[in-house]
Structure formats: C-alpha cells, structure tokens
Amino acid sequence: MAVKHTSDITITVGLDENRIPEEISWTAKDGGIENAKSKSMMISVWDHDQKDTLRMDLWTKDMPVDEMKQFYHQTLVAMADTFERATNDDKMSATMRDFCDYFAEKLDLKK
C-alpha cells in the first residue's frame, strides 16, 4: 500500500549543562499544535519485528511531583480507554479502570 500523505510530529527538548531536560515542546501541525509546552511526556512505540515496546519517558526537572502523579493517573485511564477501543475486551478494560480508581484513591487524587 502506497503512502498518500505524511504528518510530522516534532519534539524539542531543551537541556541544561548536565543534559537534564529543562524545557519540552512539541508541534503537530496537522493537529493544530504549534510549539506547545509540556513538563512531561511518555512515548511508546511497538517494534513489530522484535515484538517489543520501545519507550521514551521525559520530564523536566521542575515537573511537580503532584502533577506527575496526576499525569500518570490520566495516562492510565487513557490506556484503559484505548485498550477497550483496540481490543473490544470490556472485561479487562473494566479491570484496568478499577486499578485506575485504586491508584487515584491511594494517591488521594479523587476529590
């Protein structure tokens, strides 16, 4: 199948003298995002040949711990939603959401 269109996503990481991230920004012009600032990101890529996940986790040195906990919780919830859409496995998706509720409760994230 021939590719008819491409879309670029660009991530720029500003580093300090010790190569620790100080700034993260990203651009996805097709999504209307231009140089959006971020304090943390997680990227997972499936390597079909190796049957393994490649990961990149980045956060700036001034990312607050309370926001990191919230970021992880929201990412887990999004993963449960994506898992359900990708697999139609309602039972495991519900189990994942139960864990998300437990995670939020233990970190006192639920108001």
TIRO-2110 file (N, C-alpha, C; in Angstrom, 1 decimal):
// TIRO-2110
0.8, -1.2, 0.0, N, 1, A
0.0, 0.0, 0.0, CA, 1, A
0.9, 1.2, 0.0, C, 1, A
0.7, 2.1, -0.9, N, 2, A
1.5, 3.3, -1.0, CA, 2, A
1.0, 4.4, -0.1, C, 2, A
1.9, 5.1, 0.6, N, 3, A
1.6, 6.2, 1.5, CA, 3, A
1.1, 7.4, 0.7, C, 3, A
0.0, 7.9, 1.0, N, 4, A
-0.5, 9.1, 0.3, CA, 4, A
-0.3, 10.4, 0.9, C, 4, A
0.0, 10.3, 2.2, N, 5, A
0.2, 11.6, 3.0, CA, 5, A
1.1, 11.3, 4.2, C, 5, A
1.9, 12.2, 4.6, N, 6, A
2.6, 12.0, 5.8, CA, 6, A
2.3, 13.2, 6.8, C, 6, A
2.5, 13.0, 8.0, N, 7, A
2.3, 14.0, 9.0, CA, 7, A
3.4, 14.0, 10.0, C, 7, A
4.0, 15.1, 10.3, N, 8, A
5.2, 15.1, 11.2, CA, 8, A
4.7, 15.6, 12.6, C, 8, A
5.3, 14.9, 13.6, N, 9, A
5.2, 15.4, 15.0, CA, 9, A
6.7, 15.6, 15.4, C, 9, A
6.9, 16.8, 15.9, N, 10, A
8.3, 17.2, 16.3, CA, 10, A
8.3, 17.5, 17.8, C, 10, A
9.3, 16.9, 18.4, N, 11, A
9.5, 17.1, 19.9, CA, 11, A
10.9, 17.8, 20.0, C, 11, A
10.9, 18.9, 20.8, N, 12, A
12.1, 19.6, 21.1, CA, 12, A
12.3, 19.6, 22.6, C, 12, A
13.6, 19.2, 23.0, N, 13, A
13.9, 19.1, 24.4, CA, 13, A
15.1, 20.1, 24.6, C, 13, A
14.9, 21.1, 25.5, N, 14, A
16.0, 21.9, 25.9, CA, 14, A
16.6, 21.4, 27.1, C, 14, A
18.0, 21.2, 27.1, N, 15, A
18.7, 20.6, 28.1, CA, 15, A
19.6, 21.6, 28.8, C, 15, A
19.9, 21.3, 30.1, N, 16, A
20.8, 22.1, 30.8, CA, 16, A
22.3, 21.6, 30.6, C, 16, A
23.2, 22.1, 31.3, N, 17, A
24.6, 21.7, 31.0, CA, 17, A
24.9, 20.3, 31.3, C, 17, A
24.1, 19.6, 32.2, N, 18, A
24.2, 18.2, 32.5, CA, 18, A
23.3, 17.3, 31.7, C, 18, A
22.7, 17.9, 30.6, N, 19, A
21.8, 17.2, 29.7, CA, 19, A
20.5, 16.7, 30.4, C, 19, A
20.1, 17.5, 31.4, N, 20, A
18.8, 17.2, 32.1, CA, 20, A
17.8, 18.1, 31.4, C, 20, A
16.6, 17.5, 31.0, N, 21, A
15.6, 18.3, 30.4, CA, 21, A
15.1, 19.5, 31.2, C, 21, A
15.1, 20.7, 30.6, N, 22, A
14.6, 21.9, 31.3, CA, 22, A
13.3, 22.4, 30.6, C, 22, A
13.2, 22.1, 29.3, N, 23, A
12.0, 22.5, 28.5, CA, 23, A
11.7, 21.4, 27.5, C, 23, A
10.4, 21.2, 27.4, N, 24, A
9.9, 20.3, 26.3, CA, 24, A
8.8, 21.0, 25.6, C, 24, A
8.9, 20.9, 24.3, N, 25, A
7.8, 21.5, 23.4, CA, 25, A
7.6, 20.5, 22.3, C, 25, A
6.4, 20.6, 21.7, N, 26, A
6.1, 19.7, 20.6, CA, 26, A
5.2, 20.4, 19.6, C, 26, A
5.3, 19.9, 18.4, N, 27, A
4.5, 20.5, 17.3, CA, 27, A
3.9, 19.4, 16.5, C, 27, A
2.6, 19.5, 16.2, N, 28, A
1.9, 18.6, 15.3, CA, 28, A
0.9, 19.5, 14.4, C, 28, A
1.5, 20.0, 13.4, N, 29, A
0.7, 21.0, 12.6, CA, 29, A
-0.6, 20.5, 12.1, C, 29, A
-0.7, 19.2, 11.7, N, 30, A
-2.0, 18.7, 11.2, CA, 30, A
-3.0, 18.6, 12.3, C, 30, A
-2.6, 18.6, 13.6, N, 31, A
-3.5, 18.7, 14.7, CA, 31, A
-3.7, 20.1, 15.3, C, 31, A
-3.1, 21.0, 14.6, N, 32, A
-3.2, 22.4, 15.1, CA, 32, A
-2.4, 22.8, 16.3, C, 32, A
-1.3, 22.0, 16.5, N, 33, A
-0.5, 22.2, 17.7, CA, 33, A
0.9, 22.8, 17.2, C, 33, A
1.3, 23.9, 17.7, N, 34, A
2.5, 24.6, 17.3, CA, 34, A
3.3, 25.0, 18.5, C, 34, A
4.4, 24.3, 18.7, N, 35, A
5.3, 24.7, 19.8, CA, 35, A
4.7, 24.7, 21.2, C, 35, A
3.8, 23.7, 21.5, N, 36, A
3.1, 23.6, 22.7, CA, 36, A
4.1, 23.1, 23.8, C, 36, A
4.1, 23.8, 24.9, N, 37, A
5.0, 23.5, 26.1, CA, 37, A
4.4, 22.3, 26.9, C, 37, A
5.3, 21.5, 27.4, N, 38, A
5.0, 20.4, 28.3, CA, 38, A
6.0, 20.2, 29.3, C, 38, A
5.7, 19.6, 30.4, N, 39, A
6.6, 19.3, 31.5, CA, 39, A
7.0, 17.8, 31.5, C, 39, A
6.1, 17.0, 30.8, N, 40, A
6.4, 15.6, 30.9, CA, 40, A
5.7, 14.9, 29.7, C, 40, A
6.3, 13.8, 29.2, N, 41, A
5.7, 13.1, 28.1, CA, 41, A
6.2, 11.6, 28.2, C, 41, A
5.4, 10.7, 27.7, N, 42, A
5.7, 9.3, 27.6, CA, 42, A
5.3, 8.9, 26.2, C, 42, A
6.3, 8.3, 25.5, N, 43, A
6.0, 7.8, 24.2, CA, 43, A
6.3, 6.3, 24.1, C, 43, A
5.4, 5.5, 23.6, N, 44, A
5.6, 4.1, 23.4, CA, 44, A
5.4, 3.8, 22.0, C, 44, A
6.4, 3.0, 21.4, N, 45, A
6.3, 2.6, 20.0, CA, 45, A
6.5, 1.1, 20.0, C, 45, A
5.6, 0.4, 19.2, N, 46, A
5.6, -1.0, 19.0, CA, 46, A
6.6, -1.4, 17.9, C, 46, A
7.6, -2.2, 18.3, N, 47, A
8.5, -2.8, 17.3, CA, 47, A
8.0, -4.1, 16.8, C, 47, A
7.4, -4.1, 15.7, N, 48, A
6.8, -5.4, 15.2, CA, 48, A
7.8, -6.5, 15.0, C, 48, A
9.0, -6.2, 14.5, N, 49, A
10.0, -7.2, 14.2, CA, 49, A
10.5, -7.8, 15.5, C, 49, A
10.7, -7.0, 16.5, N, 50, A
11.2, -7.6, 17.8, CA, 50, A
10.1, -8.0, 18.8, C, 50, A
8.9, -7.6, 18.4, N, 51, A
7.7, -7.9, 19.3, CA, 51, A
8.0, -7.3, 20.7, C, 51, A
8.4, -6.0, 20.7, N, 52, A
8.8, -5.4, 21.9, CA, 52, A
8.4, -3.9, 21.9, C, 52, A
8.2, -3.3, 23.0, N, 53, A
7.8, -1.9, 23.1, CA, 53, A
9.1, -1.1, 23.4, C, 53, A
9.2, 0.0, 22.6, N, 54, A
10.3, 0.9, 22.8, CA, 54, A
9.7, 2.1, 23.4, C, 54, A
10.4, 2.7, 24.5, N, 55, A
9.8, 3.7, 25.3, CA, 55, A
10.7, 4.9, 25.4, C, 55, A
10.1, 6.1, 25.6, N, 56, A
10.9, 7.3, 25.9, CA, 56, A
10.0, 8.0, 26.9, C, 56, A
10.5, 8.2, 28.1, N, 57, A
9.9, 8.9, 29.2, CA, 57, A
10.7, 10.1, 29.5, C, 57, A
10.1, 11.3, 29.4, N, 58, A
10.9, 12.5, 29.7, CA, 58, A
10.1, 13.4, 30.6, C, 58, A
10.7, 14.1, 31.5, N, 59, A
10.1, 15.1, 32.3, CA, 59, A
11.1, 16.2, 32.6, C, 59, A
10.7, 17.4, 32.8, N, 60, A
11.6, 18.5, 33.1, CA, 60, A
11.9, 18.4, 34.6, C, 60, A
13.0, 19.0, 35.0, N, 61, A
13.5, 19.0, 36.3, CA, 61, A
12.6, 19.8, 37.3, C, 61, A
11.7, 20.6, 36.7, N, 62, A
10.8, 21.4, 37.5, CA, 62, A
9.4, 20.8, 37.5, C, 62, A
9.2, 19.6, 37.0, N, 63, A
7.9, 19.0, 37.0, CA, 63, A
7.5, 18.7, 38.4, C, 63, A
6.4, 19.3, 38.9, N, 64, A
5.9, 19.0, 40.3, CA, 64, A
5.5, 17.5, 40.5, C, 64, A
5.8, 17.0, 41.6, N, 65, A
5.5, 15.6, 41.9, CA, 65, A
4.0, 15.4, 41.9, C, 65, A
3.2, 16.3, 42.4, N, 66, A
1.8, 16.1, 42.5, CA, 66, A
1.2, 16.1, 41.0, C, 66, A
1.8, 16.9, 40.1, N, 67, A
1.3, 16.9, 38.7, CA, 67, A
1.8, 15.6, 38.0, C, 67, A
2.9, 15.1, 38.4, N, 68, A
3.4, 13.8, 37.8, CA, 68, A
2.4, 12.7, 38.2, C, 68, A
2.0, 12.7, 39.5, N, 69, A
1.0, 11.6, 39.9, CA, 69, A
-0.3, 11.8, 39.1, C, 69, A
-0.7, 13.0, 38.9, N, 70, A
-2.0, 13.2, 38.1, CA, 70, A
-1.8, 12.8, 36.7, C, 70, A
-0.6, 13.1, 36.1, N, 71, A
-0.3, 12.8, 34.7, CA, 71, A
-0.3, 11.2, 34.6, C, 71, A
0.3, 10.5, 35.5, N, 72, A
0.3, 9.1, 35.4, CA, 72, A
-1.1, 8.5, 35.5, C, 72, A
-1.9, 9.1, 36.4, N, 73, A
-3.3, 8.6, 36.6, CA, 73, A
-4.1, 8.8, 35.3, C, 73, A
-4.0, 10.0, 34.7, N, 74, A
-4.7, 10.3, 33.5, CA, 74, A
-4.2, 9.4, 32.3, C, 74, A
-2.9, 9.1, 32.3, N, 75, A
-2.4, 8.3, 31.3, CA, 75, A
-2.9, 6.8, 31.4, C, 75, A
-3.0, 6.3, 32.6, N, 76, A
-3.5, 5.0, 32.9, CA, 76, A
-5.0, 4.9, 32.4, C, 76, A
-5.8, 5.9, 32.7, N, 77, A
-7.2, 6.0, 32.3, CA, 77, A
-7.3, 6.0, 30.8, C, 77, A
-6.4, 6.8, 30.2, N, 78, A
-6.4, 6.8, 28.7, CA, 78, A
-6.0, 5.5, 28.1, C, 78, A
-5.1, 4.8, 28.7, N, 79, A
-4.7, 3.5, 28.2, CA, 79, A
-5.8, 2.5, 28.3, C, 79, A
-6.6, 2.5, 29.4, N, 80, A
-7.7, 1.6, 29.5, CA, 80, A
-8.8, 1.9, 28.4, C, 80, A
-9.0, 3.2, 28.1, N, 81, A
-9.9, 3.5, 27.1, CA, 81, A
-9.4, 3.1, 25.7, C, 81, A
-8.1, 3.3, 25.5, N, 82, A
-7.5, 2.9, 24.2, CA, 82, A
-7.5, 1.4, 24.1, C, 82, A
-7.2, 0.7, 25.1, N, 83, A
-7.2, -0.8, 25.1, CA, 83, A
-8.6, -1.3, 24.8, C, 83, A
-9.6, -0.7, 25.3, N, 84, A
-11.0, -1.1, 25.0, CA, 84, A
-11.3, -0.9, 23.5, C, 84, A
-11.0, 0.2, 23.0, N, 85, A
-11.3, 0.5, 21.6, CA, 85, A
-10.5, -0.4, 20.7, C, 85, A
-9.2, -0.7, 21.1, N, 86, A
-8.4, -1.5, 20.2, CA, 86, A
-8.7, -3.0, 20.3, C, 86, A
-9.2, -3.5, 21.4, N, 87, A
-9.4, -4.9, 21.5, CA, 87, A
-10.8, -5.4, 21.7, C, 87, A
-11.7, -4.4, 22.1, N, 88, A
-13.1, -4.8, 22.4, CA, 88, A
-13.2, -5.7, 23.6, C, 88, A
-12.2, -5.7, 24.5, N, 89, A
-12.2, -6.5, 25.7, CA, 89, A
-12.7, -5.7, 26.8, C, 89, A
-14.0, -5.7, 27.0, N, 90, A
-14.7, -4.9, 28.0, CA, 90, A
-14.3, -5.3, 29.4, C, 90, A
-14.2, -6.7, 29.6, N, 91, A
-13.9, -7.1, 31.0, CA, 91, A
-12.5, -6.6, 31.4, C, 91, A
-11.5, -6.8, 30.6, N, 92, A
-10.1, -6.3, 31.0, CA, 92, A
-10.1, -4.8, 31.1, C, 92, A
-10.8, -4.1, 30.3, N, 93, A
-10.8, -2.6, 30.3, CA, 93, A
-11.4, -2.2, 31.7, C, 93, A
-12.5, -2.9, 32.1, N, 94, A
-13.1, -2.6, 33.4, CA, 94, A
-12.1, -2.8, 34.5, C, 94, A
-11.4, -3.9, 34.4, N, 95, A
-10.4, -4.2, 35.4, CA, 95, A
-9.3, -3.2, 35.5, C, 95, A
-8.9, -2.7, 34.3, N, 96, A
-7.9, -1.6, 34.3, CA, 96, A
-8.5, -0.4, 34.9, C, 96, A
-9.7, 0.0, 34.6, N, 97, A
-10.3, 1.1, 35.2, CA, 97, A
-10.5, 1.0, 36.8, C, 97, A
-10.7, -0.2, 37.2, N, 98, A
-10.8, -0.5, 38.7, CA, 98, A
-9.4, -0.1, 39.3, C, 98, A
-8.3, -0.6, 38.6, N, 99, A
-7.0, -0.2, 39.1, CA, 99, A
-6.8, 1.3, 39.1, C, 99, A
-7.2, 1.9, 38.0, N, 100, A
-7.1, 3.4, 38.0, CA, 100, A
-7.8, 4.1, 39.2, C, 100, A
-8.9, 3.6, 39.5, N, 101, A
-9.6, 4.1, 40.7, CA, 101, A
-8.8, 3.9, 42.0, C, 101, A
-8.3, 2.7, 42.1, N, 102, A
-7.5, 2.3, 43.2, CA, 102, A
-6.2, 3.2, 43.3, C, 102, A
-5.6, 3.4, 42.2, N, 103, A
-4.4, 4.2, 42.1, CA, 103, A
-4.7, 5.7, 42.5, C, 103, A
-5.8, 6.2, 42.0, N, 104, A
-6.2, 7.6, 42.4, CA, 104, A
-6.5, 7.7, 43.9, C, 104, A
-7.2, 6.6, 44.4, N, 105, A
-7.5, 6.6, 45.8, CA, 105, A
-6.3, 6.6, 46.7, C, 105, A
-5.3, 5.8, 46.4, N, 106, A
-4.1, 5.6, 47.2, CA, 106, A
-3.2, 6.9, 47.1, C, 106, A
-3.3, 7.6, 46.0, N, 107, A
-2.6, 8.9, 45.8, CA, 107, A
-3.4, 10.1, 46.2, C, 107, A
-4.6, 9.8, 46.7, N, 108, A
-5.5, 10.9, 47.1, CA, 108, A
-5.8, 11.9, 46.0, C, 108, A
-6.0, 11.4, 44.8, N, 109, A
-6.2, 12.2, 43.6, CA, 109, A
-7.7, 12.5, 43.4, C, 109, A
-8.6, 11.7, 43.9, N, 110, A
-10.0, 11.9, 43.7, CA, 110, A
-10.5, 12.9, 44.7, C, 110, A
-11.3, 13.8, 44.2, N, 111, A
-11.8, 14.9, 45.1, CA, 111, A
-13.2, 14.5, 45.5, C, 111, A
END
